[in-house]
Amino acid sequence: MLKNRSLIAPTDFTVSEIDEIIQLANDIISRPEHYCEACKGKLLASVFYEPSTRTKFSFDSAMSRLGGSVIGFSDPKSTSAAKGETLADSAKIFSQYADIIVVRHPKEGTAKLFSNYSDCPVINAGDGGHQHPTQTLTDLLTISRYKGRLDNMTIGVCGDLKFGRTIHSLVSSMSRYDNVKFIFISPNELKMPQYIIDILNEKHIPYTETSDLEESIPKVDVLYMSRVQRERFVSEEEYLRLKDFFILTADKLSKAKEDMIVLHPLPRVTEIATDVDADPRAKYFEQAKCGMYVRMALIMKLLGIDESSL
């Protein structure tokens, strides 16, 4: 049972529990009208200490489509945090008003702290460069819908592998499925952090590291692109030097397998050219929509709402 649980990292849930969420999300996609009042009378606190468009809108839309309500903020300057209130006290207070809390914060570990002090379930919507578990659920749902499986595949991840929390979460989650291989494509300065490499080595999961996007494209079943994140750099000069290191174009994509899919957590900047959008293998906008549905399923599960009773 996932009722009253919190989701801080993708590995908080077992593979079978994740499969349950994906199964429910697929059912919501098939018959959304059946779930339009599933969370009637429930309240979600949307607590964003860091700017977000897709994730915040996705959660707010998810709760609204379930018939629930949303409160919250996207500017901490308008809250008691500006007066010096601790995060622990904020978590305690928010949980007195809401049935479930979604929190995003630029500092690693904040979501875990919230869950320690909250009286209701907490969902991590991204904490610094650490984890982004609901983006991972989004990715898993998208891959399973368009590839028909979550095992027996090669996944290429390209771009900012050092600071990309969506990539860290995806790799650690996909490493739990059978016969999955990885190709890590990045400049040397933005290579995958050691703790992710350690996870793969411990499980004897094959991976290669390269800086050659074009050579890697024909080998992968899923290509996961990411932007180089300005907000994670101390040096503007370093950011400008690396931001356009890899750009996926229609010409490069022509070398890919016919059934390969391209994903991106968005927003994109220049790393995917707009001429890729028309290619049927480009699934990043569908991926964003999958995010809303999987968050609907997650909210229902954590609130203990049984779909069979609707």
ZISULWO-V887521 format. One record per pair of residues at least 24 apart in sequence whose ideal C-beta (glycine too) atoms are under 10 Angstrom apart, sorted by the first residue. I is the first residue (numbers start at 0). J is the second residue. D is the distance in Angstrom with one decimal. If there is no record, write none. Layout:
BEGIN
i = [I I]
j = [J J]
d = [D D]
END
This chain:
BEGIN
i = [0 0 1 1 1 1 1 1 1 2 2 2 2 2 2 2 2 3 3 3 3 3 3 3 4 4 4 4 4 4 4 5 5 5 5 5 5 5 5 5 5 5 5 5 5 6 6 6 6 6 6 6 6 6 6 6 6 6 6 6 6 7 7 7 7 7 7 7 7 7 7 7 7 7 7 7 7 8 8 8 8 8 8 8 8 8 8 8 8 8 9 9 9 9 9 9 9 9 9 9 9 9 9 9 9 9 9 9 10 10 10 10 10 10 10 10 10 11 11 11 11 12 12 12 12 12 13 14 14 14 14 14 16 17 17 17 17 17 17 17 17 17 17 17 18 18 18 19 19 20 20 20 20 20 20 20 20 20 20 20 21 21 21 21 21 21 21 21 21 21 21 22 22 22 22 23 23 23 23 23 23 23 23 23 24 24 24 24 24 24 24 24 24 24 24 24 24 24 24 24 25 25 25 25 25 25 25 26 26 26 27 27 27 27 27 27 27 27 27 27 28 28 28 28 28 28 28 28 28 29 31 31 31 31 33 33 34 34 34 34 34 34 34 34 34 34 35 35 35 35 35 36 36 36 36 37 37 37 37 37 37 37 37 37 37 37 37 37 37 38 38 38 38 38 38 38 38 38 38 38 38 38 38 39 39 39 39 39 40 40 40 40 41 41 41 41 41 41 41 41 41 41 41 42 42 42 42 42 42 42 42 42 42 42 43 43 43 43 43 43 43 43 43 43 43 43 43 43 43 44 44 44 44 44 44 44 44 44 44 44 44 44 44 44 44 44 44 45 45 45 45 45 45 45 45 45 45 45 45 45 46 46 46 46 46 46 46 46 46 46 46 46 46 46 46 46 46 46 46 46 46 46 47 47 47 47 47 47 47 47 47 47 47 48 48 48 48 48 48 48 48 48 48 48 48 48 48 48 48 49 49 49 49 49 49 49 49 49 49 49 49 49 50 50 50 50 51 51 51 52 52 53 53 53 53 53 53 53 53 53 54 54 54 54 54 54 54 54 54 54 54 54 54 55 55 55 56 56 56 57 57 57 57 57 57 57 57 57 57 57 57 57 57 58 58 58 58 58 58 58 58 58 58 58 58 59 59 59 60 60 60 60 60 60 61 61 61 61 61 61 61 61 61 61 61 61 62 62 62 62 62 62 63 63 64 64 64 64 65 65 65 65 65 65 65 67 67 67 67 67 67 67 68 68 69 69 70 70 71 71 71 71 73 75 75 85 85 86 86 86 86 87 87 87 87 87 88 89 89 89 90 90 90 90 90 90 90 91 91 91 92 92 93 93 93 93 94 94 94 94 95 98 98 98 99 99 99 99 100 101 101 101 101 101 102 103 103 104 105 105 107 119 119 120 120 120 120 120 120 121 122 122 122 122 123 123 124 125 125 125 125 126 127 127 127 128 128 128 128 128 128 128 128 128 128 129 129 129 129 130 130 130 130 130 131 131 131 131 131 131 131 131 132 132 132 132 132 132 133 133 133 133 133 133 134 134 134 134 134 134 134 134 134 134 135 135 135 135 135 135 135 135 135 135 135 135 136 136 136 136 136 136 136 136 136 137 137 137 137 137 137 137 137 137 137 137 137 137 138 138 138 138 138 138 138 138 138 138 138 138 138 138 139 139 139 139 139 139 140 140 140 140 140 140 141 141 141 141 141 141 141 141 141 141 141 141 142 142 142 142 142 142 142 142 142 142 142 143 144 144 144 144 144 144 145 145 145 145 145 145 145 145 145 145 145 146 146 146 146 146 146 147 148 148 148 149 149 149 149 149 150 150 150 150 150 151 151 151 151 151 151 152 152 152 152 152 152 152 152 152 153 153 153 153 153 153 153 153 153 153 153 153 153 153 153 153 154 154 154 154 154 154 154 154 154 154 154 154 155 155 155 155 155 155 155 155 155 155 155 155 155 155 155 155 155 155 155 155 156 156 156 156 156 156 156 156 156 156 156 156 156 156 156 157 157 157 157 157 157 157 157 157 157 157 157 157 157 157 157 157 157 157 157 157 158 158 158 158 158 158 158 158 158 158 158 158 158 158 158 158 158 158 158 158 159 159 159 159 159 159 159 159 159 159 159 159 159 159 159 159 160 160 160 160 160 160 160 160 160 160 161 161 161 161 161 161 161 161 161 161 161 162 162 162 162 162 162 162 162 163 163 163 163 163 163 163 163 163 163 164 164 164 164 165 165 165 165 165 165 166 166 166 166 166 166 166 167 167 167 167 167 168 168 169 169 169 169 169 170 170 170 170 170 170 170 171 171 171 173 173 173 174 174 174 174 174 174 175 175 176 178 178 179 179 179 179 179 180 180 180 180 180 180 180 181 181 181 181 181 181 182 182 182 182 182 182 182 182 182 182 182 182 183 183 183 183 183 184 184 184 184 184 184 184 184 184 184 184 184 184 184 184 185 185 185 185 185 185 185 185 186 186 186 186 186 186 188 188 188 188 188 189 189 189 189 189 189 189 189 210 210 211 212 212 212 212 212 212 212 213 213 213 213 213 213 214 215 215 216 216 216 216 216 216 216 216 216 217 217 217 217 218 218 218 218 219 219 219 219 219 220 220 220 220 220 221 221 221 221 221 222 222 222 222 222 222 222 222 222 222 222 222 222 223 223 223 223 223 223 223 224 224 224 224 224 224 224 224 224 224 225 225 225 225 225 225 225 226 226 226 226 226 226 226 226 226 227 227 227 228 229 242 242 242 243 243 243 244 245 245 245 246 246 246 246 247 247 247 247 247 247 248 248 248 248 249 249 249 249 249 249 249 250 250 251 252 252 252 253 255 256 260 260 261 262 262 263 264 265]
j = [300 303 120 297 299 300 301 302 303 120 299 300 301 302 303 304 305 99 118 119 120 301 302 303 114 120 121 122 300 301 303 99 100 110 111 113 114 115 117 119 120 121 122 123 301 101 110 114 120 121 122 123 124 130 132 133 135 136 297 300 301 102 108 109 110 111 112 113 114 115 121 122 123 126 129 130 132 110 111 123 126 129 130 131 132 135 167 168 171 172 123 130 131 132 133 134 135 136 138 139 167 168 169 170 171 172 173 175 130 132 135 168 171 172 174 175 198 114 123 130 132 132 136 172 297 300 175 139 149 172 175 176 300 132 135 136 139 140 149 172 175 176 293 297 139 143 149 296 300 136 139 140 293 294 295 296 297 299 300 301 136 139 140 142 143 144 149 289 292 293 296 140 143 296 306 292 293 295 296 297 299 300 304 306 136 137 139 140 143 144 289 290 291 292 293 294 295 296 297 299 140 143 144 289 292 293 296 292 296 306 61 64 65 291 292 293 295 296 299 306 140 144 288 289 291 292 293 295 296 292 64 65 292 295 306 309 64 65 66 292 295 296 299 304 306 309 63 64 65 66 309 65 66 67 309 64 65 66 67 295 296 298 299 302 304 305 306 308 309 62 63 64 65 66 67 68 98 99 295 298 299 302 304 65 66 67 68 304 66 67 68 98 65 66 67 68 97 98 99 298 299 302 304 67 68 69 70 71 96 97 98 99 100 119 67 68 69 70 71 97 98 99 100 101 119 122 294 298 302 69 70 71 72 90 92 93 94 96 97 98 99 100 101 102 117 119 121 69 70 71 72 73 93 97 99 100 101 102 103 124 70 71 72 73 75 78 80 86 89 90 93 97 100 101 102 103 104 109 110 113 121 124 71 72 73 74 75 101 102 103 104 124 125 72 73 74 75 76 78 80 86 89 102 103 104 105 106 109 126 73 75 102 103 104 105 106 109 124 125 126 127 230 74 103 105 230 103 124 125 265 266 134 137 264 265 266 286 287 290 291 101 103 124 125 131 133 134 137 264 265 287 290 294 101 103 124 287 290 291 101 124 133 134 137 287 288 289 290 291 292 293 294 295 99 101 103 122 124 133 290 291 294 295 297 298 101 291 294 288 290 291 292 294 295 101 133 290 291 292 293 294 295 296 297 298 299 98 99 101 294 295 298 291 295 291 292 294 295 294 295 296 298 299 302 304 98 99 295 298 299 302 304 97 98 97 101 96 97 97 100 101 102 103 104 105 112 116 110 112 113 116 112 113 115 116 117 116 113 116 117 114 115 116 117 118 119 121 116 117 118 116 117 117 118 119 121 118 119 120 121 119 298 301 302 297 298 301 302 124 125 133 294 297 298 126 127 131 129 230 231 164 301 302 297 298 300 301 302 303 301 294 297 298 301 164 168 294 164 165 168 264 164 162 164 231 159 161 162 163 164 167 192 228 230 231 162 164 167 168 164 165 167 168 171 163 164 165 166 167 168 169 264 164 165 168 171 172 297 165 168 290 293 294 297 164 165 166 168 169 264 265 286 290 293 164 165 166 167 168 169 170 171 172 173 264 293 168 172 289 290 292 293 294 296 297 165 169 262 264 286 287 288 289 290 291 292 293 294 165 166 168 169 172 173 221 223 262 264 286 289 290 293 169 172 173 176 289 293 286 289 290 292 293 296 221 260 262 282 283 285 286 287 288 289 290 293 169 173 176 220 221 223 260 262 282 286 289 289 260 282 285 286 289 292 221 258 259 260 262 279 280 282 285 286 289 220 221 258 259 260 282 258 176 177 220 173 175 176 177 179 175 176 177 178 179 176 177 178 179 180 220 176 178 179 180 181 219 220 221 259 178 179 180 181 182 205 206 207 215 218 219 220 221 222 256 259 179 180 181 182 183 206 219 220 221 222 223 262 180 181 182 183 184 207 209 212 215 216 218 219 220 221 222 223 224 255 259 261 181 182 183 184 185 191 206 215 219 221 222 223 224 225 262 182 183 184 185 209 210 212 215 216 219 222 223 224 225 244 245 247 261 263 270 271 184 185 186 189 212 223 224 225 226 227 228 241 242 244 245 246 247 263 270 271 185 186 188 189 190 225 226 227 228 231 232 241 242 244 245 270 184 185 186 189 190 191 192 195 208 225 185 186 188 189 190 191 192 195 227 228 231 189 192 225 227 228 230 231 232 189 191 192 223 225 226 227 228 231 264 225 228 231 264 223 225 262 263 264 265 191 192 195 223 224 225 264 191 192 194 195 198 195 264 221 223 225 262 264 195 196 198 199 204 206 223 195 198 199 204 221 223 198 199 201 202 204 206 202 204 204 204 205 204 205 206 220 221 204 205 206 207 218 219 220 205 206 207 208 219 223 206 207 208 209 211 212 214 215 216 218 219 222 207 208 209 210 215 208 209 210 211 212 213 214 215 216 219 222 223 224 244 245 209 210 212 225 227 241 244 245 210 227 240 241 244 245 227 237 240 241 244 225 227 228 231 237 241 244 245 244 245 245 244 245 246 247 248 251 270 245 247 248 250 251 254 254 254 255 247 251 252 253 254 255 256 259 261 254 255 256 259 254 255 256 259 255 256 259 260 261 255 256 258 259 260 259 260 261 262 282 247 251 252 255 256 259 260 261 262 263 271 280 281 260 261 262 263 264 283 286 261 262 263 264 265 267 270 271 275 283 262 263 264 265 267 270 271 263 264 265 266 267 268 269 270 271 268 269 270 268 268 268 269 270 268 269 270 270 269 270 271 270 271 272 275 271 272 274 275 278 281 272 273 274 275 273 274 275 276 277 278 281 274 275 275 278 280 281 278 280 280 285 286 286 286 289 287 290 290]
d = [8.7 7.4 8.7 8.3 9.2 4.2 5.8 9.2 7.8 8.4 9.9 7.4 6.9 7.1 3.2 8.6 9.4 9.6 9.8 7.7 5.9 7.1 8.4 6.8 9.4 6.2 9.5 9.9 8.1 6.0 9.5 9.3 8.7 8.1 8.5 8.2 4.1 9.3 7.6 8.9 5.1 4.3 7.0 7.9 7.6 9.7 8.6 8.9 7.8 7.7 5.0 6.2 9.7 9.6 5.3 7.1 9.8 8.4 6.8 9.4 7.2 9.7 9.2 9.8 5.1 5.1 9.7 8.7 5.9 9.9 7.2 8.4 4.8 8.2 9.5 7.0 7.0 8.7 8.4 7.2 9.5 8.2 4.8 9.6 5.8 9.1 9.6 7.4 7.9 9.3 9.5 6.9 8.7 4.5 9.1 9.2 4.5 7.6 9.7 8.7 9.2 4.9 8.1 9.8 6.1 4.3 9.4 8.8 9.2 8.6 9.7 9.1 6.3 7.2 9.6 7.7 9.4 9.7 9.0 9.6 7.2 8.4 8.9 9.4 9.5 9.2 8.8 10.0 8.7 8.8 5.4 7.3 8.2 9.9 8.9 7.0 6.5 9.5 9.0 7.6 8.5 10.0 9.8 9.9 9.0 8.9 8.5 8.4 7.1 6.2 8.7 8.2 6.5 9.6 9.9 4.9 5.7 9.0 6.0 9.7 7.6 6.2 5.2 9.8 5.9 8.8 8.5 9.7 9.7 7.1 7.6 9.9 9.7 8.2 9.8 9.0 8.7 8.2 3.9 8.7 6.7 6.9 10.0 6.2 8.0 9.2 9.6 5.4 9.5 9.1 7.4 9.7 9.3 4.6 4.4 8.5 6.9 4.0 8.2 9.6 7.6 8.3 7.3 9.7 8.0 9.3 8.6 9.4 8.2 7.0 9.4 8.6 8.8 9.3 5.2 8.7 5.4 6.1 8.5 8.6 8.9 8.3 8.8 8.1 9.7 5.2 9.5 9.4 9.6 10.0 6.9 9.7 8.2 8.6 8.0 6.1 7.5 6.0 8.2 9.7 6.8 9.0 7.6 9.1 7.4 6.6 9.8 6.7 7.3 5.7 9.4 7.6 4.0 9.1 7.7 9.1 4.7 6.3 8.1 8.0 10.0 8.6 5.7 8.8 5.4 9.5 7.4 9.4 5.7 6.3 9.2 9.0 3.8 5.4 3.5 8.6 8.3 9.0 8.6 6.5 6.9 6.7 6.6 8.0 4.1 6.8 9.2 10.0 8.1 7.4 8.4 8.7 7.8 8.1 4.2 7.4 8.7 4.7 7.3 8.1 9.6 6.1 8.2 6.6 5.2 7.5 6.4 9.9 6.9 4.8 5.3 7.8 9.9 9.5 6.0 7.3 5.1 7.5 7.7 6.2 7.1 5.3 7.6 6.4 9.8 9.0 9.9 6.9 9.3 7.9 5.7 5.2 9.2 9.8 9.7 4.7 7.8 6.6 3.6 8.5 7.3 4.5 7.0 8.3 9.3 8.4 9.4 5.4 7.1 3.2 7.6 7.7 10.0 9.0 9.9 8.4 5.3 8.7 9.0 8.4 9.3 5.4 6.8 9.0 8.9 8.7 9.9 9.9 7.7 8.6 6.1 9.0 6.0 6.5 4.6 7.4 8.4 9.9 9.9 7.9 9.2 8.5 6.9 6.7 4.4 8.2 8.2 8.0 7.6 4.7 8.3 7.2 9.1 8.6 8.7 8.8 4.7 10.0 8.7 7.3 8.8 9.4 7.5 6.4 4.4 6.7 8.3 7.5 9.6 8.6 8.5 9.8 5.1 6.1 4.8 9.2 9.7 9.0 7.2 9.0 8.7 8.4 8.7 8.9 9.6 8.6 5.7 7.1 7.4 8.5 7.1 8.9 9.5 7.8 5.6 7.3 9.9 6.0 7.0 9.5 8.3 6.6 5.2 6.5 8.0 7.3 7.3 9.4 9.1 9.7 10.0 7.8 8.8 8.2 7.6 7.6 9.3 9.5 8.3 9.8 9.1 8.1 9.4 8.1 7.4 9.0 9.6 4.7 4.9 9.4 9.0 5.7 9.5 9.8 5.0 9.5 7.8 6.8 7.9 9.0 8.4 5.6 9.5 9.4 8.1 9.0 9.5 9.6 9.8 9.4 5.2 9.9 8.3 8.6 9.5 9.6 8.4 5.2 7.7 8.5 4.0 4.4 8.7 8.2 6.1 9.4 9.8 8.4 8.8 8.3 8.0 6.2 9.9 9.8 7.3 8.9 9.7 6.2 9.6 5.6 9.7 6.4 6.9 9.2 8.4 8.0 8.8 9.9 7.6 9.9 8.8 9.9 9.3 9.7 9.1 9.1 6.9 6.6 8.4 8.7 7.7 9.4 8.9 8.9 10.0 9.3 9.1 10.0 5.6 6.8 8.0 6.4 8.2 7.6 4.5 9.5 7.8 8.0 8.5 9.6 7.8 7.7 4.1 4.6 8.9 9.6 7.4 5.0 6.9 7.2 9.5 9.6 7.1 9.4 8.4 9.2 4.2 4.6 9.1 8.2 8.9 9.3 9.2 6.2 9.5 6.3 6.0 6.1 9.7 9.9 8.3 8.6 9.9 8.8 7.9 9.8 8.8 10.0 7.8 9.5 9.0 8.9 8.9 9.5 8.9 9.4 4.2 7.2 9.3 9.0 8.2 6.9 8.0 7.2 9.8 9.6 9.4 6.1 8.3 9.4 9.9 7.6 8.9 7.2 8.6 9.5 7.8 4.6 7.7 5.4 7.8 8.6 8.4 9.8 6.0 10.0 5.7 7.3 8.7 5.8 9.1 6.7 5.2 8.5 9.0 4.5 4.9 9.1 8.0 5.2 8.9 7.7 9.5 9.7 5.7 9.8 8.2 9.1 10.0 9.1 7.3 7.2 5.8 6.6 8.0 4.6 9.6 6.5 7.8 5.4 9.7 9.4 7.2 9.6 9.6 7.2 9.6 9.1 4.1 5.4 9.4 8.2 5.0 8.6 9.6 9.5 9.2 8.5 8.9 8.0 9.9 4.6 7.6 8.2 6.4 9.0 9.7 9.2 7.9 6.3 7.9 9.3 5.4 3.8 8.7 8.7 5.4 7.8 7.5 9.6 8.2 5.2 8.0 8.4 8.8 7.4 6.3 7.7 7.1 8.4 8.8 9.2 8.1 6.6 7.8 9.1 9.2 7.9 8.6 4.7 8.1 7.1 4.6 8.5 9.1 7.8 6.3 6.2 8.8 6.7 4.4 9.1 9.0 4.6 8.3 8.7 9.2 8.2 9.9 8.8 6.0 9.3 7.3 7.5 9.0 9.1 9.5 9.5 9.7 8.8 8.1 9.5 6.8 9.8 8.9 8.6 9.9 5.1 9.1 10.0 9.0 5.6 7.5 9.0 9.3 6.5 7.0 7.5 9.1 6.6 9.8 9.5 8.5 9.7 9.4 7.2 9.0 4.8 9.0 8.1 9.6 4.4 4.3 5.7 6.4 8.4 6.8 4.6 7.5 9.5 8.6 8.5 7.7 6.1 7.6 10.0 8.2 4.1 6.4 9.8 9.5 7.7 4.5 7.4 6.6 9.1 9.8 9.7 9.4 6.0 5.1 5.4 7.8 9.8 9.8 9.6 6.6 7.3 5.5 7.4 9.7 9.5 6.4 6.9 4.7 8.0 6.5 9.4 9.6 7.5 4.3 8.0 5.9 9.6 9.3 8.3 5.2 7.4 7.2 3.7 8.6 7.0 4.8 6.8 9.0 9.7 9.1 9.7 6.8 7.5 6.0 6.8 8.2 8.0 9.8 9.9 9.2 8.8 8.1 4.6 8.2 7.2 9.4 8.5 8.3 4.0 6.9 9.7 9.9 5.8 7.6 9.3 9.3 6.6 6.9 5.3 6.9 9.4 5.5 7.6 9.9 9.7 7.8 10.0 7.5 6.4 9.2 7.3 9.2 8.6 5.9 3.8 6.4 6.2 9.2 9.4 9.7 7.8 5.9 10.0 9.6 9.0 5.9 9.9 7.1 9.1 9.6 5.0 10.0 5.4 6.7 4.7 5.8 7.4 9.6 8.0 9.1 9.1 9.6 9.2 8.0 4.5 9.3 5.6 5.9 4.4 7.7 8.2 8.8 7.7 7.5 9.4 7.4 4.4 6.2 7.2 6.1 10.0 9.6 9.6 8.0 7.3 8.8 9.2 8.4 5.5 8.8 3.9 8.1 8.3 9.0 9.7 9.2 4.7 8.4 9.0 7.3 8.7 8.2 9.8 9.2 9.3 9.2 8.2 6.7 9.6 9.2 4.3 9.7 7.8 9.9 8.4 6.7 9.8 5.8 8.4 8.1 7.2 8.2 5.7 9.6 9.8 9.8 9.4 6.5 9.8 8.9 8.9 5.5 9.5 7.7 7.5 9.2 8.6 9.1 6.5 5.7 8.9 9.1 8.9 9.7 6.1 6.1 9.4 5.8 5.3 9.4 8.5 9.7 9.9 9.4 9.5 6.7 8.9 9.7 9.6 9.8 7.2 4.8 6.8 8.3 9.0 9.1 9.4 7.5 4.1 7.6 9.2 9.2 9.8 7.1 5.3 8.1 6.6 9.7 9.7 9.5 5.0 9.6 6.4 6.1 9.0 7.0 4.7 7.2 9.7 9.3 8.2 5.7 6.9 7.2 5.3 9.7 9.1 5.4 9.2 9.2 8.7 9.6 9.2 9.7 6.8 8.4 6.7 9.4 9.2 9.5 9.2 7.8 7.8 5.9 9.0 9.0 5.8 4.9 8.1 10.0 7.5 8.6 6.3 9.1 9.5 7.0 9.8 9.7 10.0 6.4 7.8 9.8 8.1 8.5 9.6 8.9 4.9 8.4 7.1 10.0 6.9 9.8 9.5 9.6 9.7 9.3 5.6 7.1 9.2 9.8 9.8 8.2 6.0 6.9 9.0 5.1 4.9 8.8 7.9 9.7 5.1 6.3 6.9 8.7 9.9 9.2 8.7 9.6 7.5 7.7 6.2 9.5 9.6 9.5 6.8 7.5 5.8 7.7 7.0 5.6 8.1 6.4 9.2 7.4 9.9 8.4 7.2 9.9 6.4 7.4 5.0 7.2 9.2 9.8 8.5 9.9 9.3 8.0 4.9 7.2 8.2 9.6 9.8 6.6 7.1 4.6 8.8 9.8 7.4 5.4 5.6 9.3 7.9 9.5 6.9 6.6 9.7 9.0 7.2 10.0 8.0 8.5 8.5 7.0 6.0 5.0 8.2 5.5 9.0 7.8 9.3 7.5 9.5 8.7 7.0 7.2 8.4 8.6 5.6 7.8 8.7 9.6 6.1 9.7 5.8 7.5 6.2 9.7 4.9 6.6 9.8 5.9 10.0 9.2 4.5 9.7 6.4 6.7 9.3 4.2 5.5 9.1 7.8 6.4 9.5 8.4 9.7 8.7 5.8 6.8 8.1 8.8 6.6 8.5 9.2 8.9 9.3 5.4 9.9 9.2 8.9 9.4]
END
